[in-house]
Amino acid sequence: MKDNPSIDFDAYKDMLTALPLDDSLIDRLHKASFSDRSIKDSDLRFVAAMLILFSPKSIYLEEKTVYGVAKAILKKLDLSDRFKAMYRIKVAREVYEVDSVFKGHVDKIVEEVRV
């Protein structure tokens, strides 16, 4: 803190702390992500929100996903194999990083569900 007092280390630590996988929270995330059927990237929004809540280091620091997150995505999106889940994780991570509109939508979904 003495070297850089402007950094809120507690908020940073909280941001990188993963929640335990919870089926009811996953269901609420899925419902919030797919609430508007006209949006074509709902699956990517869901994946990015899953990463933020259950594997934040994977989206913010580009680390590997926490065990079980890819499996939960695979199951909830009804994908045929884990490579499709891993591809969606990769794309969601990249889009979240570069697209501010997408990031805003995902952050809104996370805030709605987190409350």
Secondary structure, DSSP 4 states (H G I P E B T S, - for coil): --S-TTS-HHHHHHHTPPPPP-HHHHHHHHHHHTS-TT-TTHHHHHHHHHHHHH-HHHHHS-PPPPTTHHHHHHHHTT-SSHHHHHHHHHHHHHHHHH-HHHHHHHHHHHHHHH-
